[in-house]
Amino acid sequence: MIKIIPHSGVEWEVRIIEDKFRLKSKVYFNNQSLQLLKQITGSRAFIVSDSIMDKLGYLQKSIDYLSEAGISSVVFSEVKPDPDVKVVANGMKMYQESGADVLIALGGGSAIDTAKGILYFAWKLECEAGREVKRPLFIAIPSTSGTGSEVTDFSVITSEEGKVCIVDEFISPDIAILDSTCIQHVPQRVVADTGIDVLVHAIEAYVSTKATDFTDALAEKAIKLIFENLETIYKDVKDSDARDRVQNASCMAGMAFTNANLGINHSLAHALGGTFHIPHGRSNAILLNGVMEYNAELRGSASGYAAERYAKLAAVLQLPARTSREGAANFIQAVARLKKVLGIEDNIRSLGVDQAAFEGALEQMAEAAMADRCTPTNPRQPSKEDLICIYQKCY
């Protein structure tokens, strides 16, 4: 709240309204939209790419398109899963030396997170040195349908202390290019992991305490598209129509959660994945049902905010939802069925995590999840003991 005293001497109160919906990125979609790179304006591009995009020829294709636009390219290809501060530091050094005015992230969530980390820390260093910051045109081209990172202000970087969530509007891409031909070679297990990650993004945005009508619309549509199309591309990733739909769902879910934030599913997954090196999507998937049962209080009244929201999602999928309990239970069961079709394990133990090691890490993981940036907007505020119980239930 700001107090203003005008010339009359009467004190006014002006309340700042925080509710807003922001979408910074321009989104270009459908097959062959990668050719948009021919129309980019700039002099030099710094491309952050993973090795897969190089092997499949998409990196060279991007370089060629940029060349047609009169833009030279410098490539940083040291991207690895769960990018750490060392990788980001190496990339930042190359980026600063390149003098690039265009930054391109080409690849999966790790490539986009790496590019965001490079941009963020380069910006911070320039600010600390008192130099003027010239932000490059930032373009994100995802090669998986999962993170939605091409339109978000989130980045997850691994440090010695675990996974660190960077959230800042500065790192939101200016342009997102959704060319589903870039995901037609994705392995079946990655389709499952990234697809469920989309679902978790949309569900958590929908039940977030910061949810709005705008984020709800995107989350509902993303969830519907996932239930209608994910199984199809899991069985046949060459199905271009279903591929387009899942990629669109990923982007929509990203728009939803960058405005509404997430919840403890991601907080718990960040800590679990960072501790036992489990892929992010798989961590999210295994924890999802346990988190929803906790949020909906199915063993209690099942009459709270989260249960009502899950019941609304059941109605979106045309599942019985005459009461909050019935709707929430049916939605949670529908998620469980989808996970089973996608071959996702039932519990953490099935991933080969040793029980003694798991129990020894419980306290630390729960503490990390409590401190995570995603926890405050969870529909039910947990204690550390609650989070430990969810972990144990999912083990």
N, C-alpha and C positions, 0 to 999 in steps of 0.2 A: 504494500500500500504506500502511495506517495501523498504527502500533504502539501497543498499549494495555498499560499496566502496571497490573494490578489491585492490591488491597491485599496480596495474597500476595507481591508483588514479582516474580512470574514474568512475563516479557515474552511477550505474545501478538502474533501477527501476524494482522491481518484484511485479507484481500485484497478489494478492491472489484471486483465482477464488472460489466464494462461492457456485456456482451451484453444487449440489451433490444429490445423492439418497442413503439413508442409510436404510438397513434392518438388524437389529440386531437379531431378534427372529427367531429361527428355528420353522417352523410350521408343526405340525402333524395333519392329519385330517382323517375324515370318522369314521363310527361306530366302537366302541370298542377301539378307540385310547387312551382311558383313561388308558388302560393296559400298556402303556409306562412307567407308574410310577414304574412298576416292575423292570425296567432297570436303574433307577436313581442311581447315586453314591452319597453317603453321610452318615451321622451318625444320624442326627436328623432333622426333618422337622417341621417348624412352619406353620400351615395351617390357613389361614384367610378364613372363610366360613360363608355364611349366613344360617339362620335357615331353609330355604326351602331345601337346598341341604342336610341338616342333616335329615329332615323329609322324603325326598325321597330316602334316603339310599346311595347317592353318596359320602357323607363325609366318612361313614364307609367303603365303597368300596375302596376309595382312601387310607384310613389308612391301610386297609388290603393289598393292592397292595404294598404300601411302606414297610410294614412289611416283605413281601416276599423278598424285596431288602435289608433287614437288617437295615431299617431306622425306628427309633421310631418317634412318632408324638406328638406335643403339639398343641392344637386347640384353636383359638380365634374366638368366634362365636357371638360377640357383634355387628356385622355389622348391620347397618340400612340404609334405603334409605337416599340419600344425606348425606353421612358421615361427621361428624363435627370434630373439633379439639379435643374434649374431647374423642371421640371414638378412634381416632388415637393415642392420648396420652396413653390411657389405653392399647391399643394393642402394642404400642412401648415398654412399661414397661415389658409386658409379653415376647415380642420378645427378648429383651436384656437379660432377665433372663434365657431364654430357651437355649441360646448358639447354636441355630440352624445354620446349614450350608446350609439348603435348605428352601426357602420361597415359599409357594404355595398359590395362590389366587384361590378359588373355589367358583364360584357363578356369580351373575350378575355384572353390571358395578360398583355398590357400593362396592362389595367385592374386586374387583380388584383395585378400587381407594383407598380403605382403606389400602390394602397391599402396594400399591405404596407410600401412605402417611407415613406409618410406616417405610418403607425402607428409604425414603428420609430424614425424620427428625432424624432417628437414625444415618444416615450417617453424617448429619450436626452436631449433638452433638459430635460424635466421632472426627470429624475434628476440632471443636472448642476446644476440650480438648487436641488436639495434639496427639491423639492416631492413630495407624495404622488401616485403615479400611479394614476389610475382607468382601468383598461382597458375599452374599449367591448366590447359584444357584436359580434363580427366575423363577418359572413356573406359567403361568396363564391358567386357565381352565374356559372359560365362560359358563354360563348356560342360557344366552340370546343371541340373534343375533342382536346386536345394537351398542354397544359402540366401538367395534374394539379395546378396551383397551388392549387386550392381545398382541398387537404388537406396541403400541404407547408409546411415552414418555410423555404423558399427564396424569394428575390426577386433579380432581376437588374436593376440600374440602370446607365445609361450616364453616365460622367463624362468629363472631358477626358482622363483616362488610359486610357479604354477601358471595358469592361463590368466592373462590380463585383458580385460575388456576395455577398448578405447571407444568412447562415444563422443563424437564431435561433428557438427555440421560441416566443418571444413573439409572432411574426407568423403563427403557424399559425391559420387560421380556426377559429372555434368551430363553425360550421355550414356545410356545403356543400350547395347545392341544385342537383341535376342534372335540369333540365327540358329534355329534348331538343328541345322545340319551339323553344327559343332558338337552336338551331343549324341549323334547317331552311332558312335562307336563305344559308348559307355558300357562297362561290364554290368552284368545283371545285379550283382551285389551292390554296386554303387548306385544303380537305379533305385534299389530298395532303400538304401541308407539316405540318399538325398531326397527321395520322394517323401519319406516319413518326416524328414527334417522340415520340409515345406508344411506338412500337416501340423507339426508341433508349433511352428511359427504362427500359423493362422489361428490355431486353438488358443495359444497363450495370448495373442493379441486380442482375441475375442473376449476372454475372461479377465483381461488386465483391468486394473482399477483406473487406467487412463483411456479405456476404450471409448470411442465416440461413434456416432452414426456413420461417419465417413470410414473409419477403420473397420467397423462391423461389416459394411457392405463388401469391402475387399476381402475380409477374412471369410465370410460366408461363401463367396464365389470361389475363392481358392480351395476351400474344403470340399465343395461340391465337385470342382474339376478334378481334384485328387482322387476322390472316391469313384468318379466316372472313368478316369483315364490311366491311373497309375498301374493298375494290374495289367492293362493292355500293353504298355511299353515295357513292363517287366518281362512279359512273355515274348514281346517282339519290339525291340527298340527301333526297328526300321519303320514302324507305323508313324508316318510323318504328322498326321493329324493329331494323334494322341500326344506325340512329342511336343507339338506346338502348344497344346492345351496345358500340359504339365509345366512347361517352361513359363507360360503366362501365369499359371497359378503360383509358381515360385516367386515371380516378380511382384504379383499382387500381395502375397503374404509378406514380402519384404517391405512394401509400401505401408502395410498395416502395422507391422511391429516397429518400424522405425519411428512411427508416430505414437503408438500405444505402449511400446516397450514389451517385455516378455515376462517370465515368471520363474518359479523355482525349478521347473523342468530343465531349463537351460542352466540355471545356477548349479544344480546337482550334476548335470552332464559335463559342464566345464571342469568341475573338480574330479569327477570320475575319469573322464577321458584323459585329463592331464596327468593323473596319477598312474593309470594303468595302460596308457597309450591305446585307447579304444577310439576308433573313428567317431567323430562328433555325432553324425546322424544315427549311428548304431547306439551310442550312449543315450541319446534322446529317445530313441524308439523303445529301448528296454525299460526306461524309467517312466514312460508316458502313462501307462495305465495306473501304476501305483500313485503317481502324482495326481491324476484326475480323481481317483477314489478318495485321496486325502482332501483335495480341494472341495469336492462335492459332499464330504462328510456322509458317505453312504452308510457307514455303520452307526450314524447318529440320526439327526432329524432330516438330513438331505433337503433342507428347505432354504438354504442360504443362496447368496448371489451366484456362486459358481455352479451349483446344481441347476439353478434356473437357466443359466447361460448354456450349459451343456444340453439341457432339455430343448432349448431353442435350436441348437445345432442338430439334434435328433429330428426335429420337425423339418428342418431344411432338407434332410436326407429322407424325409417321408417315413420316419420310424415312429412307432407309438410313443406318445409323450403326453398322456392325459394328466400326469402329475410330474413335478420336478424329479422325484425319485425315479419314476418309470423312464422318463426321457433321458436323464443322466445315465442310468444303468444301461439303457439300450444304445446310447451313443458310445459309451465305453466298450461295450461288447462289440459294436461294429468296428471300432478301431482295432480291437484284439483280433477279429476275424481277418481284417485287411493285413495286419502284421503277419499272421500265420500264412496267408496266401503268398506273401513276399519272402517267406523263408527266414523271418527274423526270430532269433532265439527267444526263449521264454524268460530267461533270467541272466544275471551277470555271471553266475557260475558256469553257464554254458559257453562263455567266451574264454574259458581257461584261467580265470582269475582265482588264484589260490585263496582259500578261506582264511588262513592265518594272516596273510598279507592284507586281505580285504578288511578284516576286523581291526588290524593294527592301524589301518589308514582312516578308519571311520571318523574319529574325532577331528582330524585335520581336514578331511574332505568336507565335513559338515560345517566347520568354522569358515572354510573358504567359500562355501555356498551361501552362508549367512551374510558374508561381506560382499557378495557378487552384486554387480550393478542391476541384475535382472530381478532380484528378490523383492525390492520394495513395492513393485506393482503386481505381485502375485495376489490373487483374490482372497487368500487366507494367509495371514501373517504367521509364519512358523517359528517355533523355537528350535534351537540346535538339536534338542532331543527328538523333535518331530522329524527333522531331516534324517537323523540317524535311523529312525524307525522306517522311513521310506526306503532308504538304502538297504536295510536288512530285509524288508519285505521283497525287494526286487532281486536280492541275491539268490 
